[in-house]
Every structure is written in structure tokens, then in C-alpha cells.
Amino acid sequence: MLKALQALHPGNFALVMATGILSIGLQSHAQYWLSDVFSIIAVAAWVILIFLCTVRVVLFPGNVWADLTTSRTVFSYFTLVAATNIVGMLMLTYDLPLLATACWFLAFLCWSLLLYLAFSVLTFISHEHNVNIVHGGWLITIVGTQSLVLLGVKIAPFLGHYANYMMMEVHLLWGLGLALYGIFIVLFCHRIFFLELKPEDLSPLLWVVMGAAAISANAGTNLFESENQLSFLANQKPFIDGVTLMTWSWATWLIPLLTLFGVWKHLVRKIPFRYEPIVWSIVFPLGMYAVASDRLGVLAEFPPMVWISQVMLCAGLVAWASASSGLLRRLGQTIFSGEHEHIPK
């Protein structure tokens, strides 16, 4: 058990992200009882992972520091930011605005520290100054940033006189997330399309590229629907509307491409599929794309987008069930046999 805790991957919070966004998607399609089940699982997983990570910091600070100072793993900690904001959104569905607000401020604190730490690692510590170290996991930074927008818009009405401060903040965060996406996606495309690509380079983290675009679109729909007392922010809505549709269309284009990557890796190159924590990085983008499609379809009064949302939500549920079965098998090996395979980072 201690070995498992020592090797605990920081990206395990993607489990919370995936389960929570499916809960939100199910609620939007009036599947309330199933949504409640997923909400309970998501919150319980978040509490357990927070506890395990705290114990890991106490018992194995060297391993935690190694993760935080390695360019290939530091970005995985942004799953904590996104997961905390997803939990905050779930709290709002049960009329718990104080807990939701606490989640936002905790997530914002973690995001602030991680953002500059990650770029400091890339600049001062990493010895691999080439695009070979670029992978889809870097875009979890954007997911964490845009998750602050999603929750921030929802808690703003509960902040009284400070609502305008929050609305300005989330608009700035949305723009920052788009800027970071632009930077990372250029590096990512150069890595994928112009350098040698090996099967091991095509990890589930690639789906975060689509998930980051989908959550940016979802955040855009929330900003467009928000009530702004500041005329400057209200004037941004036409821009937000256009960029939101553009990011959704980009996310849509990526889905077949990412599917082809998976076919090439597992069917053509015969690499077996096995469970690892980053598998949840497939489930969350599917769920987020489903939610974004539903919101955009309702906002645009275009039913086909809602139909797409229903199909993708089903795909997300199938992927969640598959990932959950792999997780249960891994836990069974760890608890009952004491066997623990090294978790790839």
C-alpha cells in the first residue's frame, strides 16, 4: 500500500473531473437520479484523493517534489484545480454556494502557484529544451484555467458588491486560457506532425487537446449568458460568441483525428490497451464536449448540437465504465496481492 501511495500519480484527480462532468451532463439531459450517483462518486473521490495526497506529502515529500520539478509531470497537478472547480459546480446543484465559493478560491490559489511553478520548471530546471517533451498533458493547464471561469460565473451572483470583480476576473481568465491554448497547440502540432511519432507518444493525454478546446467553448457559453453590469464586458459578447463557436468546431474536428491515432496505436501497431490514471483523460474530454455541445445547441437554438451532445454523453459513460473497471482491477491487485506496477508518468 505504501508503494502505491508513493507512486500516486498527480493526474488521478482526472477521475473526479470525468465523473463530475458526466454528472453535470446527465443533469442537463434530465437524468437526475443517475446524475446524483455520479455526483456522490465524484465528491467522495475528491475527498479521498485530497487525503491521500496530503499523506503523500507528509510521508514522501521527495516524490512530490520530483513530480513538481519535472516538466513531464508538473502539469498533471492542474487536474487538482479542475477537479476542485468541478466539485464546486456540483455543490451549487445542491444549493451550497459557500462550499462552492470555497472551492473556487482554493482552486485559484493552487492554479496561481502551479502556473508559475510549471513555467519556471520549463525555463530553469528542464534540461530537455526541445519539443520532444511536449505532450497533451500540458493542456491540462488550460482545462484548469477555464474551469475557474465555469465556476466563477456561477458563484458571482453570491458575491454581492464583489460580483463585478469576479466577472472581470473570469473574462480575463478566459482570454488567458485561449492565449495559453494558442501557445501550447502550436508546439503540440509541431511535435505531432513534423517529428517522428512512436506508439508510446500517443497516450490518452492527447485527448486533453480536445478537452481544452471543449471546456473553452463551454466557458464561452457561460460568459455569453451571464449578466454583466459593466458595459465593457457586455460589449464583449459578440466576440465571445464567435470564438466560442470556433473553439467548439476545432474540438469537433479533433475527435476523428484522435480516434485515428488510437486505431493506429492499438490495432495497427498492436500495442495493448491497459489501465493507467491518465485513461481518465479520455473520459473527461468526452463529457466536457457533450456538455459544451448541449449548451451551445440550446444557446444557438440548433437542435443537432443537442443530439450530438446525447451521443457523446453515451460515449463518455461507456468510457467511464471501462476506465472504472480498470481502476477496480488495479485496486484489487494493490490491496489483495500487494502487487503494484509502476505508474507511467
Secondary structure, DSSP 8 states (H G I E B T S, - for coil): -HHHHHT--GGGGHHHHHHHHHHHHHHHTT-HHHHHHHHHHHHHHHHHHHHHHHHHHHH-HHHHHHHHT-TTTGGGGHHHHHHHHHHHHHHHHTT-HHHHHHHHHHHHHHHHHHHHHHHHIIIII-S--SGGG--GGGGHHHHHHHHHHHHHHHHGGGGGGGHHHHHHHHHHHHHHHHHHHHHHHHHHHHHHHHS---GGG--GGGHHHHHHHHHHHHHHHHHHHS--SSHHHHTTHHHHHHHHHHHHHHHHHHHHHHHHHHHIIIIIS-------GGGHHHHHHHHHHHHHHHHHHHHHT-HHHHHHHHHHHHHHHHHHHHHHHHHHHHHHIIIII--------
